[in-house]
Amino acid sequence: MLCGCLTLTGCYSFSTLGRARILAPHQVEIFGAPAAAIQVVSNAATVRPVGDLGVRYGLSDRWELDGRVNTLGATVGPRLQLIRSADPSNGFDLLVAPALAYTYPDKFALELPLLLGWNVGKGDQIVLAPRLVYQARFSDEGVSYPLSYVFGGASIGFAWKLSRHWTLLPEVSFLTQLYSQPGFSSNLEGTLGIQASAGVLFDL
């Protein structure tokens, strides 16, 4: 059986690591996180260390560009602000963050997270992010076409603003397989992938 491996070998990061509120135009944010990738199988679990390092740039009042590298891959894409509270300490923010993810050595994914943010005072925010992911695996193991997989999941985190420049963002993310190419499966078929991250955001 071939594996789609959108899984917890450190190859694909399905954490959000960001607020549901884009940066001001021309502002730069550096972010990163050590993380534990956990795969739950029956009554046992496997745990692997993974990590992310990325940068964001504010393009306009509504658009932001986001790129990151992780343990065995990279992700890049825009973030579009749909709803933005007038006060960053109160109200509700909403953005969508479509992205293209590459996983070494043979996988590409299109992901669509929707970030919902509740501002809870002093620049802090609760962030909930459901997501859908389509992945194509360009395997050389007896097939001449890319293998298709669809995954669904969500993350929840808390952006804790420590100062003008520094924000901590602990987050837990979940992912599972919704569809696989007939005759194939991923390591998330019938189980759950979990990524627990200790995010740090630095606003320049």
N, C-alpha and C positions, 0 to 999 in steps of 0.2 A: 504494500500500500504506500503510495506517495504522499508526502506531507506538504501542505501549503505553508506551514511554518510561519504564520503571522504570530509567532509565539515567543516564548520566554527563554530564548537563547540570547537575549539582549538585542535582537535584531530590529524589532519594531517597537517604537515608543508610542504608546497610546495615551500618554498623559497630556494635559492641557497647558499647565505651567504659565498661566496668564490670567489677568483680570478680564472681565467682560466689558472693558472700557479701553478704547485704543489710546495711543499716545497723542500728544499735541503735535501739530505739524513740525517736522524736522527734529523732533526729540528722538533720542536713542535709548534703548533699554537692553542691557545684557542680562541673560537669565541662565540658570543652570540648576541641576539637581542630581545628587546621588539618589539611587532608588533600588528597591528590591522588587524583582519580577517573580511572581508566585503563580504556579500552575497547580490547580486543585484537581486531583485525580482520585476518584473513589474516596477512601478515608485517609489519603496521604496528600502531601503537597511537596513540590520541589521549589527551591528558592535560589535565585541567581542575582548577583549584583549587576546593575546596569547604570547608565548615566546619560544625561543630556547637557548640551551647552549650545546656546543660541543667542541671536540678536534680533531686535525689532526696531523698525524705523517708521516714524509717523509721516505719511505721505500728504495727508490733508485732514480736514475735520472729520472725514468719514472713512478714510482708507489708511491701512497700515500694512507694511511688509514684514513677514516673519520667516526666519530661516534658522534651522538647527541641525546639529549633528548629534548622533547618539552612538551607542556602543558598536553597532554594525550597520549604520545607515545614515540617511539624511532626509530632511523634510523641508519644503519651502512652499509658501503660499501667502495670499493676501488675507487681511481681516477687515471685514466691512461692518461698520457700526450701523445697526438698524434702529435702536432706541438708545438715547443717552440722557441721563438725568442731568438737570441743570446744576445740581449740587452733588459733588462726589461723595459727600457724607450721608446723603439721603437718596431715597428713590431706587429706581430700577434701571439697569443697563442690559442691552441685548446686542449680540453681534454674531456673525457667521464667519467661519474661518476655513474655507475650502483649501486643500493642500495636496501636493503630490509628494509621496514618500517613496524613497528607494531603499531596498533592503538587500544587502550583499548576500549572495552573488547574483540572484536572478529574479527578484521580485519588485514590482512597482504597485503602488496603491494610490487610489484617490479617496481622500477622507473628507467628511463633511460634519464637523462638530458645530453645534449651536450653543453658545455660551450665554447663560442667564446669570446676571449678577445682582445681588441685593446689597446695597450700600448700608452699612450698619454703624457709621460714625467714624470720624477721624481718619478717613481714607481707607478703612477696612471694608472688605467685601466677601460675602459668601458666593462661591462660584459653582454652579451646577452645569454640566456640559454633556448632554446626550450626543452620540455620534453614530454615523453609518460609515462603513469602509468597504470599498470594492478593491480587491487585490487580484492582480494577474501574475502568475508564476510562469516564467519562460524556461520550462524544464527541458533538458536534453535526454530524459530518460524514457525514450520510446514514443514520444508524442511530438507532433510538428506544429502545435498550436498552443497558445498560452492557456493555462488552467485558471479558471475563474472561481473566486471565493467572495462571499459577502459576510461581513461581521457587523455586530452591533454592540453598543456598550454605553458607558457613561462615566463621568468622573465628578467628584465633589471635593472642593478645596476651600481653604480660608486664607485670603490675602490679608496679612497682618502688617500694616504699615508702621515701621519702626521709626523712620525719619524721612526727610525729603528724598533721600537717595535709596534707602534700603527697605525692602519688603520681604517678609518670609511668607512662603506659600506651601504649607503641607497639603498633600493631596492624595486621594486614593482613587484609582481608575479601574474599571472593569471592562472586559471584552469577551464575547463568545461568538462562535460560528453560527450564522443563520442559513447559509447555503454553500454548497461546494459542487464543483464539476462532477457529474455522475461518474462513479467509479473511483473517485479520489476523496481525500479528506485532509483536514488540517489537524494540528495538535489541540485545537480548541473545539473539536466536535464533541458535543455532549458534556462539555466541562467549561470551566471559567478561568480566564486569565486575570490576574490582579497585578497592578503596579502601584506600589506605595512610594511616593516621592517626597523628598524634603527640598522644596523649591526655594531658590533665592533670586530675587529680582533687584537689579541695580540700575536706577535711572540716572543717566548722565545729565 
